[in-house]
Amino acid sequence: MTNLKPSDKALVPFVSVDKMMKLIHHIGVEDMLRGLAEYIEADFKRWELFDKTPRVASHSEKGVIELMPTSDGDVYGFKYVNGHPDNTKDGFQTVTAFGLLANVDNGYPVLLTEMTILTALRTAATSAVVARLLAPKGAHVMAMIGNGAQSEFQSLAMKAICGVDEVRLYDIDRAATAKCAGNLAGHGIKVVECDTAEDAILGAQIITTCTADKQYATILTDNMVGSGVHINAIGGDCPGKTELAPAILHRSDIFVEFPEQTRIEGEIQQLEADHEVTEIWQVLTGQAEGRRTAEQITLFDSVGFAIEDFSALRYVRDQIAETGLFQPLDLLADPDDPRDLFGMLQRAG
């Protein structure tokens, strides 16, 4: 068989898990979170340019597999992601993902990358962008309820972007809390391991819920939430999966990414379809108010949206151009004559 060397047009920059980890260490976790936050905020401010659709989901009893596409007219991006809450019992990740960025003009991919780690980073960066808008002035303590794979990223994003200097941890699995506390050691943030969710929220101005069970759960009951807090609810992200008592929703001003998706997947799936919500992009562009009073309860009902992944993909594309932390992947057939694909195949024989 003839070994045909691929042309430059055939090669797509590929960021493996190894290269992604090297990139994060090269930049620094907190600096990367800040960089992602800048890209996310910039894209939210041009929200109206993007194609927007609820993610394309295939649900099963065990979990969900989704595609999350969007385009700003010049660049197209999508993410493949799964969510399988019981995976850890068999030694698998609850969430895995990869993503692609392509030029709209010719359809050619310009980036293929792992997004399991990148999704954790962009989710945390998005949470912190919103908390910076909505949390009470001077907020510096966060309760982190659910200490799984997202918890360290959330804690460090709130530190790097919002100035949080204390995180209070709780999980029904004490080993998860110990894991999170150990991983955060040496990162310049005070960590308090708590025995109950009630203990975790004592003195917290920001409450983050991030649990994995695919069910209508009540992680926060109404009597646990006092006035003036900001709730960062990121665990409810598919139909039939929620974390908050409905009474909390009725007491809160609710902020969302894309209402059409959040009403299907978020906490507000528990409410009437016309319940009032505010879109985050409107707050960022000054078209809507965020926090108005010190007593107000603000709730970010976050389910993750394709534009956030698009921002993360843009960020990685720009960073690898500077660092070279990628490998060229022979992904696209590129015959000498674009009309002679079969001829290229024959010459390889």
N, C-alpha and C positions, 0 to 999 in steps of 0.2 A: 504493500500500500504506500502510495506517495504521501510524504509528510509535507503538507502545504502550510507555510507560515501564515498566520492570520494577519490581515492588514490592520491598520490603526482603526478603521471604521468598524471592525469586528469586535474590538476590545471595549469593554465597559468597566469602569473603576468599581471594584468590589471591596467592601469593608467587612471582613470576617469578624467573628467575636474577638479573636486575638488582636486584630488591628484596632477594633473599637476600644478595647481595654487599654491598649497602648496610647491611643489618641486621648482618652480621658485622663490618663496619668500624665501625659505630656502637657495638657492644658491645665489640669487640676480640676477636681470634682466641682468645687464651688465656683470657680471661674467658668466652667462649662455650663453650669446651671444658670449663671448670670447671662452668659452669651445666648443660651437657648431662650431665656426670658425676653431678651431684646428682640430676637427674631419673631417670637410668638406675638409680642405686643405690636411689633411693626405690621405683621400680617393681619392681626385683628383690626387694626386701624384702617386697613384697606379691604375689609370684610366683603363689601358689596361687589368687588371684582371677581370673587371666587364662585365657581360652580359649587353648589351645596346640595347634598342629599343625605338622608339617614343611611348609616352603613348597611351594606348588603349582608344579611346574617342568615346562617344556616344553624338552626337550633336542634339540639338532641337532648335526651334525658341526662346525659353526662356533662353537657356544656354547649359551647357555641363556637363556630368558626365564622370569621367576618372579613370582608373587604371594605376598606375605607378610602375611597377615591376623591380627588378634588383637582382643580386647575385654576390658575389665575389668568389663563389665556395665553401665556407664554411658556409656562412649565406645567407639566402634569405629574401628579404623584399619587401613589397608593400604598397602603399597608395591608398586609395579610396578618391577621392576629387571631389567636384562639383564646378562649377562657374556659378552663375546666377545673372547677374548685377542688375536686377530689384527686387531682393528679399527684399531689405530693405524697399521698399514701403509697403510690407505686414508684416513687423516685423521679417523677417528671415535674417540670415547672407548671404552675397554674396558668401562666401566660407565656406564650412565645410569639415572636413576630419577626417579619422581615419587610423591607420596603424598597420602592423603586421611584426614581425621578427621571423624567424624560422631557426632551424638547417637543413642544407642540408643533413646531414648523415641519419637522420631518418624522416625528414619532420615535426617534432613536433614544434609547435609555442613556443617561449620563451618570447614573449611580445605582448600584444595587448594594444594599447593606443589611446587616443584622439590625433588628429593632427591638429585641427583648430588653437589652440594657438601655437602649436609646429611648424606648417607650417609658421606662421607669423615670428616666431623667426628664423627659418632656412633660410627663404627668406632674411631676413635682414642680417643675418650673412654672407650669400653668397655674397650679394651686397657689404658688407664691405671688405670681403676677396679680391674681385676683385678690388674695389676702392683703396685698399692699394697697389695693383700692378700697377694700371693704372692712378690714379689721379695725377695731377701735384704736384711736390714737395712742401711741405708746405701748401697744401690745408687745409682750416679750416672752410670754409663757404659752406653750402649746401642749394640749393633751393629744396623745397619739394612741387611739384606740384601734387595735389591730396591728400587730407587730411583725407582719410577714414581709415579703420581698420589697414592698414599697416604702416601708417605714423609715429606713435610714435616709433614703432619697428625699422624702417629704421633710424630714427633720432638718437636713442640711440645706435644702432649698429655702425653708423658712428662716434659717439662720442667715444665709448668704444674701437674701433678697429683702427680707422683712425685719431683720434684726432680732429674731427670737434667740434668747440665750438660755432657755430652760425648756426641756421637753419631758413630759410626764407620761410614762409608758404603761399600757395595760393590754393584756391579751389573755384569753381563757387558757392558752397554752403558755405556761410559765417559761418553758424552754425558748419560745419565740421572743419573749421579753428579754430574757438573758442574752440571747443572740443579738438583738438590736442594741442593747446597752453596751455589750462588748464591742460591737462594730463602731459605735459612736464614740468610744473612749479615745481621747487624744484629739478630738476634732473641735475642741474649744466650746463645747456646749454642755451645760449641766444636765445630767440625766437622772431622773427619779423613777425607780421601778415601783409600780403601784399594785395593790392587791385586788382592787375593784375599779370598775369604770367610774364610779362615783368619786373615789379617791383621786383618780387621774385628772378629773376636770376641776378639782379644787384650785382656785386661783388662776385658771387658764383663761386667757382672752380669746384664744383660737382653739377650736376643737376639731380635730381631724378624725374621721371614721373611715377605716379601710379594712373591711373584713371580706372573706371570700365565699361564704356559703351562698349557694344559689337558692334563696328562699326569702319570703317576707319575714325579715327579722326585726327585732326592736333592740338595737344596740344602745340607743339613747331614748329614754322615756321622757315624757313632758316635764316631770318634776325635777329632772336633772339639769335642765337648761335654764339659766337665769338670764336676765336682760343684759344687753350690751355686748354679747359675745358674737364672734364670727364662726360659723360652722362650715367646715370644708368637707363635704360628704362625697367621697370618691369611690366608695365600695359598691354602691348600687349602680350597675352598668348594663343590665339586661332585663327583659321582662321577667317579673316574678322574683326580683332580687332587690330588696330595699333594706335600710338600716335604721330609719328614724320613725318614731311614733307620728302618726298623722297630725296630732295636736301641735307638734313642734312646727310643722309646715304652715299651719294656719296662723301661728304667732310670728312667723318670720317673713322678711322680704326676700324673695327668692330670685337668684340670678343664675342664668344658664348660658350654655354655649349656643346650641341650635335647638329651639323649642320643639321642632318636629321630631327630633331624635330623643330629646330628654323626656318628652311626654310618654314615649314608648318604654324607655329604659331607666329613667332616673327615679328619684324619690317622688316626683310629682305624678308618676303613674298611679299613685294612691289618691289623687285629687281629680276634681272635675276637669274635663278637657279644656275648658276656657279659663282656668285659674290664672290669675295675672302673674306674669314673670317678666323679668328684665334681662335683656341680652347683654352679655359682657362687652361686646364690641361697641354697643351704644354708650356705655359708661366711659370706655376708653376714648371715644371720640367726642365726648361732651354732650351727646344727644339725650342722655338719661342720667338721673342722679344715682349715686352709689349710697354710701352711708350718710344719713342726714342728721342723726342724733346719737348721743352717747348711749341711750337706752335701747336703741334699735337692735334687733337680732337679724343679722344678715346670714344668708344660707347660699353657698355655692353648690348647686346640685350638678356635680360634674360627672359626665359619663365618658369624656374624651371625644374629640371630634377631629375629622380628617385634616382640617387646616392646621391644627397643632402638629400633626405628623409631617405635613408639608413643610412647616417652619423648621422642624428638626432635621428633615432631609436637606433642606437648603443650607442649614448651618453646617452639617457634616460635609456636604459638597464643597463649601467654601474652605473649611478647615483642612481637608485632605489635599486641596490644591496647594496649600502652603506647606504642609508637613510631609506629603508623600506617603502617608500611612494608609495605603491601599494596595491591592494587587490587580493588574489588568486581567480581566476574565474574558476568554474567547467565547462570547455569547451569541454574536450575530453573524449569520451567514453573509458573506460579502463577495459574490462572484465578480470577476473582472467586468463582465457584461451583466448588468442588473437583470436582464431578461433571460440569462442562461444559468439558472440555478442547477438544472440537471447536468449541464456540462461541467460545472464545478464538482459535482458529486462524482461524475465519471472519472475525472482527472485525478481524484483522490484514491482511486482503486488500484 
